[in-house]
Amino acid sequence: MLATKLTNAGLNEVRISVKVEGDDYPSETIEVIRSVAGIIPTVMVEMPVIPGTLETMKKLFVELDEAGADAINILEFLYPWVNSEKYANRGFKVKARPYRVLYDYGYAGGLPVAGSGEECVELLKFAADKKLSMRVHFCSLENKLTSQIFIQNSSVLLTDHEVMSPKDFFIKSARAYGSNALKAQKYLSSKGIEHVTSGIRTEFHPKYISEIKGLTEVAVTYNVAEFEGNQKVIREVKIDLVKPEEFDYETDI
Protein backbone atom coordinates (compact mmCIF):
# COMPACT_ATOMS: atom_id res chain seq x y z
CA MET A 1 0.00 0.00 0.00
CA LEU A 2 1.28 3.48 -0.91
CA ALA A 3 0.65 4.88 2.59
CA THR A 4 2.81 2.13 4.12
CA LYS A 5 5.62 2.73 1.62
CA LEU A 6 5.55 6.47 2.30
CA THR A 7 5.60 5.91 6.07
CA ASN A 8 8.54 3.50 5.74
CA ALA A 9 10.29 6.20 3.69
CA GLY A 10 9.92 8.69 6.54
CA LEU A 11 6.53 10.36 6.00
CA ASN A 12 5.03 11.09 9.43
CA GLU A 13 2.17 13.47 8.67
CA VAL A 14 -0.34 14.17 5.91
CA ARG A 15 -2.77 17.08 5.68
CA ILE A 16 -5.97 16.77 3.71
CA SER A 17 -8.52 19.42 2.78
CA VAL A 18 -12.21 18.53 2.52
CA LYS A 19 -14.19 20.69 0.11
CA VAL A 20 -17.69 21.46 1.36
CA GLU A 21 -20.24 21.76 -1.46
CA GLY A 22 -23.50 23.27 -0.23
CA ASP A 23 -24.85 20.85 2.38
CA ASP A 24 -22.47 18.02 1.56
CA TYR A 25 -18.84 17.00 1.03
CA PRO A 26 -17.18 14.23 -1.02
CA SER A 27 -17.47 10.86 0.74
CA GLU A 28 -14.39 9.59 -1.12
CA THR A 29 -12.22 12.01 0.86
CA ILE A 30 -13.49 10.48 4.10
CA GLU A 31 -12.61 7.03 2.75
CA VAL A 32 -9.08 8.21 1.93
CA ILE A 33 -8.68 9.39 5.51
CA ARG A 34 -10.07 6.12 6.83
CA SER A 35 -7.66 4.11 4.67
CA VAL A 36 -4.50 5.90 5.85
CA ALA A 37 -5.43 6.47 9.51
CA GLY A 38 -3.33 4.22 11.71
CA ILE A 39 -0.71 3.80 8.98
CA ILE A 40 0.57 7.34 8.59
CA PRO A 41 1.38 8.53 12.16
CA THR A 42 -0.58 11.79 11.91
CA VAL A 43 -3.57 12.36 9.64
CA MET A 44 -4.74 15.95 9.81
CA VAL A 45 -7.52 17.85 8.05
CA GLU A 46 -7.10 21.55 7.35
CA MET A 47 -9.90 23.66 5.91
CA PRO A 48 -11.67 27.03 6.16
CA VAL A 49 -15.13 27.31 7.67
CA ILE A 50 -17.50 28.95 5.19
CA PRO A 51 -20.31 30.91 6.88
CA GLY A 52 -23.61 29.06 6.64
CA THR A 53 -22.07 25.57 6.71
CA LEU A 54 -22.14 25.05 10.49
CA GLU A 55 -24.47 22.03 10.50
CA THR A 56 -22.60 20.45 7.59
CA MET A 57 -19.31 20.96 9.42
CA LYS A 58 -20.70 19.33 12.57
CA LYS A 59 -21.64 16.27 10.53
CA LEU A 60 -18.18 16.30 8.94
CA PHE A 61 -16.51 16.49 12.36
CA VAL A 62 -18.29 13.34 13.51
CA GLU A 63 -17.36 11.46 10.33
CA LEU A 64 -13.73 12.57 10.51
CA ASP A 65 -13.54 11.44 14.11
CA GLU A 66 -15.01 8.04 13.27
CA ALA A 67 -12.66 7.73 10.27
CA GLY A 68 -9.64 8.11 12.55
CA ALA A 69 -8.45 11.63 11.77
CA ASP A 70 -6.00 12.79 14.43
CA ALA A 71 -6.81 16.48 14.21
CA ILE A 72 -8.49 19.23 12.25
CA ASN A 73 -7.23 22.78 11.84
CA ILE A 74 -10.17 25.04 11.05
CA LEU A 75 -9.33 28.34 9.41
CA GLU A 76 -11.12 31.65 9.21
CA PHE A 77 -12.58 31.96 5.71
CA LEU A 78 -10.92 34.90 3.96
CA TYR A 79 -12.16 37.46 1.48
CA PRO A 80 -9.52 37.51 -1.28
CA TRP A 81 -7.62 40.53 -2.58
CA VAL A 82 -8.50 39.54 -6.16
CA ASN A 83 -11.71 38.31 -7.86
CA SER A 84 -13.65 39.67 -4.89
CA GLU A 85 -16.77 40.18 -7.00
CA LYS A 86 -17.37 36.42 -6.94
CA TYR A 87 -17.47 36.53 -3.15
CA ALA A 88 -19.75 39.56 -3.17
CA ASN A 89 -22.14 37.75 -5.50
CA ARG A 90 -22.39 34.93 -2.94
CA GLY A 91 -23.30 37.39 -0.21
CA PHE A 92 -20.00 37.31 1.68
CA LYS A 93 -18.95 40.45 3.53
CA VAL A 94 -15.68 41.46 5.15
CA LYS A 95 -15.67 41.20 8.94
CA ALA A 96 -16.07 44.60 10.60
CA ARG A 97 -12.70 46.16 11.56
CA PRO A 98 -10.62 43.10 10.59
CA TYR A 99 -7.42 44.81 11.72
CA ARG A 100 -7.06 46.64 15.02
CA VAL A 101 -3.65 47.88 13.92
CA LEU A 102 -2.94 48.64 10.29
CA TYR A 103 0.47 47.30 9.37
CA ASP A 104 2.34 45.68 6.52
CA TYR A 105 1.54 42.13 7.59
CA GLY A 106 3.25 39.33 5.71
CA TYR A 107 0.23 37.03 5.47
CA ALA A 108 -1.34 37.62 2.08
CA GLY A 109 -4.48 35.50 2.32
CA GLY A 110 -6.98 38.35 2.45
CA LEU A 111 -9.49 39.69 4.97
CA PRO A 112 -11.71 37.58 7.27
CA VAL A 113 -15.26 36.98 6.07
CA ALA A 114 -17.98 37.99 8.52
CA GLY A 115 -19.46 35.02 10.39
CA SER A 116 -16.64 32.55 9.77
CA GLY A 117 -14.86 33.11 13.09
CA GLU A 118 -18.10 32.76 15.04
CA GLU A 119 -18.87 29.42 13.38
CA CYS A 120 -15.33 28.24 14.12
CA VAL A 121 -15.93 28.93 17.81
CA GLU A 122 -19.24 27.04 17.67
CA LEU A 123 -17.40 24.07 16.19
CA LEU A 124 -14.88 24.14 19.03
CA LYS A 125 -17.77 23.99 21.50
CA PHE A 126 -19.40 21.19 19.50
CA ALA A 127 -16.23 19.08 19.51
CA ALA A 128 -15.87 19.56 23.27
CA ASP A 129 -19.50 18.70 23.97
CA LYS A 130 -19.30 15.58 21.79
CA LYS A 131 -15.97 14.62 23.39
CA LEU A 132 -14.46 13.90 19.98
CA SER A 133 -11.15 12.05 20.00
CA MET A 134 -9.52 14.18 17.31
CA ARG A 135 -7.90 17.44 18.29
CA VAL A 136 -9.53 20.64 17.03
CA HIS A 137 -7.57 23.86 16.51
CA PHE A 138 -8.93 27.22 15.34
CA CYS A 139 -6.41 29.29 13.38
CA SER A 140 -7.82 32.81 13.08
CA LEU A 141 -6.33 35.57 10.97
CA GLU A 142 -5.60 37.43 14.21
CA ASN A 143 -3.52 34.45 15.34
CA LYS A 144 -1.41 34.68 12.18
CA LEU A 145 -0.91 38.42 12.54
CA THR A 146 -0.03 38.44 16.24
CA SER A 147 2.41 35.58 15.61
CA GLN A 148 4.25 37.79 13.11
CA ILE A 149 4.47 40.68 15.58
CA PHE A 150 5.68 38.35 18.34
CA ILE A 151 8.47 37.00 16.14
CA GLN A 152 9.60 40.50 15.17
CA ASN A 153 9.48 41.93 18.71
CA SER A 154 10.52 39.00 20.90
CA SER A 155 14.25 39.68 20.58
CA VAL A 156 14.03 43.41 21.37
CA LEU A 157 15.72 44.55 24.58
CA LEU A 158 13.07 46.78 26.16
CA THR A 159 13.80 50.02 27.95
CA ASP A 160 12.37 50.74 31.41
CA HIS A 161 9.48 52.70 29.90
CA GLU A 162 8.42 49.99 27.41
CA VAL A 163 6.39 46.79 27.66
CA MET A 164 5.58 44.10 25.10
CA SER A 165 1.86 43.51 25.24
CA PRO A 166 0.91 39.93 26.20
CA LYS A 167 -2.14 40.24 23.93
CA ASP A 168 -1.01 41.65 20.58
CA PHE A 169 2.79 41.66 21.22
CA PHE A 170 3.32 45.26 20.11
CA ILE A 171 5.90 47.15 22.17
CA LYS A 172 4.05 49.91 23.99
CA SER A 173 4.85 53.02 26.00
CA ALA A 174 2.86 55.90 27.47
CA ARG A 175 3.39 59.43 26.24
CA ALA A 176 2.11 62.71 27.70
CA TYR A 177 2.28 66.11 26.02
CA GLY A 178 2.19 69.75 27.12
CA SER A 179 0.80 70.35 30.62
CA ASN A 180 0.20 66.59 30.94
CA ALA A 181 3.89 66.00 30.27
CA LEU A 182 4.84 68.39 33.09
CA LYS A 183 2.51 66.61 35.53
CA ALA A 184 3.86 63.22 34.51
CA GLN A 185 7.48 64.38 34.78
CA LYS A 186 6.91 65.85 38.25
CA TYR A 187 5.26 62.70 39.59
CA LEU A 188 7.71 60.24 38.03
CA SER A 189 10.72 62.22 39.20
CA SER A 190 9.37 62.38 42.77
CA LYS A 191 9.04 58.57 42.78
CA GLY A 192 12.39 57.92 41.11
CA ILE A 193 10.64 56.22 38.17
CA GLU A 194 12.46 55.95 34.82
CA HIS A 195 11.06 58.25 32.12
CA VAL A 196 12.25 60.24 29.12
CA THR A 197 11.45 63.93 28.70
CA SER A 198 12.08 65.78 25.46
CA GLY A 199 10.66 69.26 25.02
CA ILE A 200 6.93 69.14 25.75
CA ARG A 201 6.82 65.33 25.75
CA THR A 202 7.33 62.82 28.57
CA GLU A 203 7.45 59.10 27.83
CA PHE A 204 7.01 56.47 30.56
CA HIS A 205 5.82 52.93 31.33
CA PRO A 206 2.05 52.50 30.75
CA LYS A 207 1.53 50.90 34.18
CA TYR A 208 1.89 54.35 35.77
CA ILE A 209 -0.86 56.03 33.74
CA SER A 210 -3.58 55.61 36.37
CA GLU A 211 -1.24 56.64 39.22
CA ILE A 212 -0.51 60.16 37.97
CA LYS A 213 -3.14 62.58 39.26
CA GLY A 214 -4.51 65.36 37.08
CA LEU A 215 -3.72 63.93 33.66
CA THR A 216 -6.42 64.69 31.10
CA GLU A 217 -5.04 62.69 28.19
CA VAL A 218 -2.25 60.18 27.52
CA ALA A 219 -1.09 58.48 24.32
CA VAL A 220 -0.26 54.77 24.21
CA THR A 221 2.15 54.01 21.37
CA TYR A 222 2.38 50.76 19.38
CA ASN A 223 5.81 49.84 18.06
CA VAL A 224 7.30 47.01 16.03
CA ALA A 225 10.85 45.98 15.19
CA GLU A 226 11.87 45.91 11.54
CA PHE A 227 15.08 45.43 9.61
CA GLU A 228 16.49 48.04 7.26
CA GLY A 229 19.31 46.17 5.62
CA ASN A 230 21.26 44.66 8.51
CA GLN A 231 20.06 47.23 11.02
CA LYS A 232 17.13 46.67 13.38
CA VAL A 233 14.88 49.71 13.81
CA ILE A 234 11.78 50.30 15.94
CA ARG A 235 8.84 51.69 13.99
CA GLU A 236 5.84 53.40 15.58
CA VAL A 237 2.68 52.23 13.80
CA LYS A 238 -0.23 53.37 15.97
CA ILE A 239 -1.18 55.75 18.79
CA ASP A 240 -4.22 55.37 21.06
CA LEU A 241 -5.39 58.39 23.03
CA VAL A 242 -6.72 57.22 26.40
CA LYS A 243 -8.44 58.85 29.34
CA PRO A 244 -6.29 58.10 32.41
CA GLU A 245 -9.29 57.67 34.74
CA GLU A 246 -10.70 54.96 32.43
CA PHE A 247 -7.41 53.20 31.68
CA ASP A 248 -6.84 49.73 33.15
CA TYR A 249 -3.31 48.43 32.59
CA GLU A 250 -4.23 44.74 32.95
CA THR A 251 -6.98 44.84 30.33
CA ASP A 252 -5.91 47.71 28.05
CA ILE A 253 -2.31 46.65 27.43
C-alpha positions as CSV (number, residue, x, y, z in Angstrom):
1,M,0.0,0.0,0.0
2,L,1.3,3.5,-0.9
3,A,0.6,4.9,2.6
4,T,2.8,2.1,4.1
5,K,5.6,2.7,1.6
6,L,5.5,6.5,2.3
7,T,5.6,5.9,6.1
8,N,8.5,3.5,5.7
9,A,10.3,6.2,3.7
10,G,9.9,8.7,6.5
11,L,6.5,10.4,6.0
12,N,5.0,11.1,9.4
13,E,2.2,13.5,8.7
14,V,-0.3,14.2,5.9
15,R,-2.8,17.1,5.7
16,I,-6.0,16.8,3.7
17,S,-8.5,19.4,2.8
18,V,-12.2,18.5,2.5
19,K,-14.2,20.7,0.1
20,V,-17.7,21.5,1.4
21,E,-20.2,21.8,-1.5
22,G,-23.5,23.3,-0.2
23,D,-24.9,20.9,2.4
24,D,-22.5,18.0,1.6
25,Y,-18.8,17.0,1.0
26,P,-17.2,14.2,-1.0
27,S,-17.5,10.9,0.7
28,E,-14.4,9.6,-1.1
29,T,-12.2,12.0,0.9
30,I,-13.5,10.5,4.1
31,E,-12.6,7.0,2.8
32,V,-9.1,8.2,1.9
33,I,-8.7,9.4,5.5
34,R,-10.1,6.1,6.8
35,S,-7.7,4.1,4.7
36,V,-4.5,5.9,5.9
37,A,-5.4,6.5,9.5
38,G,-3.3,4.2,11.7
39,I,-0.7,3.8,9.0
40,I,0.6,7.3,8.6
41,P,1.4,8.5,12.2
42,T,-0.6,11.8,11.9
43,V,-3.6,12.4,9.6
44,M,-4.7,16.0,9.8
45,V,-7.5,17.8,8.1
46,E,-7.1,21.6,7.4
47,M,-9.9,23.7,5.9
48,P,-11.7,27.0,6.2
49,V,-15.1,27.3,7.7
50,I,-17.5,28.9,5.2
51,P,-20.3,30.9,6.9
52,G,-23.6,29.1,6.6
53,T,-22.1,25.6,6.7
54,L,-22.1,25.1,10.5
55,E,-24.5,22.0,10.5
56,T,-22.6,20.5,7.6
57,M,-19.3,21.0,9.4
58,K,-20.7,19.3,12.6
59,K,-21.6,16.3,10.5
60,L,-18.2,16.3,8.9
61,F,-16.5,16.5,12.4
62,V,-18.3,13.3,13.5
63,E,-17.4,11.5,10.3
64,L,-13.7,12.6,10.5
65,D,-13.5,11.4,14.1
66,E,-15.0,8.0,13.3
67,A,-12.7,7.7,10.3
68,G,-9.6,8.1,12.5
69,A,-8.4,11.6,11.8
70,D,-6.0,12.8,14.4
71,A,-6.8,16.5,14.2
72,I,-8.5,19.2,12.2
73,N,-7.2,22.8,11.8
74,I,-10.2,25.0,11.1
75,L,-9.3,28.3,9.4
76,E,-11.1,31.6,9.2
77,F,-12.6,32.0,5.7
78,L,-10.9,34.9,4.0
79,Y,-12.2,37.5,1.5
80,P,-9.5,37.5,-1.3
81,W,-7.6,40.5,-2.6
82,V,-8.5,39.5,-6.2
83,N,-11.7,38.3,-7.9
84,S,-13.7,39.7,-4.9
85,E,-16.8,40.2,-7.0
86,K,-17.4,36.4,-6.9
87,Y,-17.5,36.5,-3.2
88,A,-19.8,39.6,-3.2
89,N,-22.1,37.7,-5.5
90,R,-22.4,34.9,-2.9
91,G,-23.3,37.4,-0.2
92,F,-20.0,37.3,1.7
93,K,-18.9,40.5,3.5
94,V,-15.7,41.5,5.2
95,K,-15.7,41.2,8.9
96,A,-16.1,44.6,10.6
97,R,-12.7,46.2,11.6
98,P,-10.6,43.1,10.6
99,Y,-7.4,44.8,11.7
100,R,-7.1,46.6,15.0
101,V,-3.6,47.9,13.9
102,L,-2.9,48.6,10.3
103,Y,0.5,47.3,9.4
104,D,2.3,45.7,6.5
105,Y,1.5,42.1,7.6
106,G,3.3,39.3,5.7
107,Y,0.2,37.0,5.5
108,A,-1.3,37.6,2.1
109,G,-4.5,35.5,2.3
110,G,-7.0,38.3,2.4
111,L,-9.5,39.7,5.0
112,P,-11.7,37.6,7.3
113,V,-15.3,37.0,6.1
114,A,-18.0,38.0,8.5
115,G,-19.5,35.0,10.4
116,S,-16.6,32.5,9.8
117,G,-14.9,33.1,13.1
118,E,-18.1,32.8,15.0
119,E,-18.9,29.4,13.4
120,C,-15.3,28.2,14.1
121,V,-15.9,28.9,17.8
122,E,-19.2,27.0,17.7
123,L,-17.4,24.1,16.2
124,L,-14.9,24.1,19.0
125,K,-17.8,24.0,21.5
126,F,-19.4,21.2,19.5
127,A,-16.2,19.1,19.5
128,A,-15.9,19.6,23.3
129,D,-19.5,18.7,24.0
130,K,-19.3,15.6,21.8
131,K,-16.0,14.6,23.4
132,L,-14.5,13.9,20.0
133,S,-11.2,12.1,20.0
134,M,-9.5,14.2,17.3
135,R,-7.9,17.4,18.3
136,V,-9.5,20.6,17.0
137,H,-7.6,23.9,16.5
138,F,-8.9,27.2,15.3
139,C,-6.4,29.3,13.4
140,S,-7.8,32.8,13.1
141,L,-6.3,35.6,11.0
142,E,-5.6,37.4,14.2
143,N,-3.5,34.5,15.3
144,K,-1.4,34.7,12.2
145,L,-0.9,38.4,12.5
146,T,0.0,38.4,16.2
147,S,2.4,35.6,15.6
148,Q,4.3,37.8,13.1
149,I,4.5,40.7,15.6
150,F,5.7,38.4,18.3
151,I,8.5,37.0,16.1
152,Q,9.6,40.5,15.2
153,N,9.5,41.9,18.7
154,S,10.5,39.0,20.9
155,S,14.3,39.7,20.6
156,V,14.0,43.4,21.4
157,L,15.7,44.6,24.6
158,L,13.1,46.8,26.2
159,T,13.8,50.0,28.0
160,D,12.4,50.7,31.4
161,H,9.5,52.7,29.9
162,E,8.4,50.0,27.4
163,V,6.4,46.8,27.7
164,M,5.6,44.1,25.1
165,S,1.9,43.5,25.2
166,P,0.9,39.9,26.2
167,K,-2.1,40.2,23.9
168,D,-1.0,41.7,20.6
169,F,2.8,41.7,21.2
170,F,3.3,45.3,20.1
171,I,5.9,47.1,22.2
172,K,4.1,49.9,24.0
173,S,4.9,53.0,26.0
174,A,2.9,55.9,27.5
175,R,3.4,59.4,26.2
176,A,2.1,62.7,27.7
177,Y,2.3,66.1,26.0
178,G,2.2,69.8,27.1
179,S,0.8,70.4,30.6
180,N,0.2,66.6,30.9
181,A,3.9,66.0,30.3
182,L,4.8,68.4,33.1
183,K,2.5,66.6,35.5
184,A,3.9,63.2,34.5
185,Q,7.5,64.4,34.8
186,K,6.9,65.8,38.3
187,Y,5.3,62.7,39.6
188,L,7.7,60.2,38.0
189,S,10.7,62.2,39.2
190,S,9.4,62.4,42.8
191,K,9.0,58.6,42.8
192,G,12.4,57.9,41.1
193,I,10.6,56.2,38.2
194,E,12.5,55.9,34.8
195,H,11.1,58.3,32.1
196,V,12.3,60.2,29.1
197,T,11.4,63.9,28.7
198,S,12.1,65.8,25.5
199,G,10.7,69.3,25.0
200,I,6.9,69.1,25.8
201,R,6.8,65.3,25.7
202,T,7.3,62.8,28.6
203,E,7.5,59.1,27.8
204,F,7.0,56.5,30.6
205,H,5.8,52.9,31.3
206,P,2.1,52.5,30.8
207,K,1.5,50.9,34.2
208,Y,1.9,54.3,35.8
209,I,-0.9,56.0,33.7
210,S,-3.6,55.6,36.4
211,E,-1.2,56.6,39.2
212,I,-0.5,60.2,38.0
213,K,-3.1,62.6,39.3
214,G,-4.5,65.4,37.1
215,L,-3.7,63.9,33.7
216,T,-6.4,64.7,31.1
217,E,-5.0,62.7,28.2
218,V,-2.2,60.2,27.5
219,A,-1.1,58.5,24.3
220,V,-0.3,54.8,24.2
221,T,2.1,54.0,21.4
222,Y,2.4,50.8,19.4
223,N,5.8,49.8,18.1
224,V,7.3,47.0,16.0
225,A,10.9,46.0,15.2
226,E,11.9,45.9,11.5
227,F,15.1,45.4,9.6
228,E,16.5,48.0,7.3
229,G,19.3,46.2,5.6
230,N,21.3,44.7,8.5
231,Q,20.1,47.2,11.0
232,K,17.1,46.7,13.4
233,V,14.9,49.7,13.8
234,I,11.8,50.3,15.9
235,R,8.8,51.7,14.0
236,E,5.8,53.4,15.6
237,V,2.7,52.2,13.8
238,K,-0.2,53.4,16.0
239,I,-1.2,55.8,18.8
240,D,-4.2,55.4,21.1
241,L,-5.4,58.4,23.0
242,V,-6.7,57.2,26.4
243,K,-8.4,58.8,29.3
244,P,-6.3,58.1,32.4
245,E,-9.3,57.7,34.7
246,E,-10.7,55.0,32.4
247,F,-7.4,53.2,31.7
248,D,-6.8,49.7,33.2
249,Y,-3.3,48.4,32.6
250,E,-4.2,44.7,33.0
251,T,-7.0,44.8,30.3
252,D,-5.9,47.7,28.1
253,I,-2.3,46.6,27.4
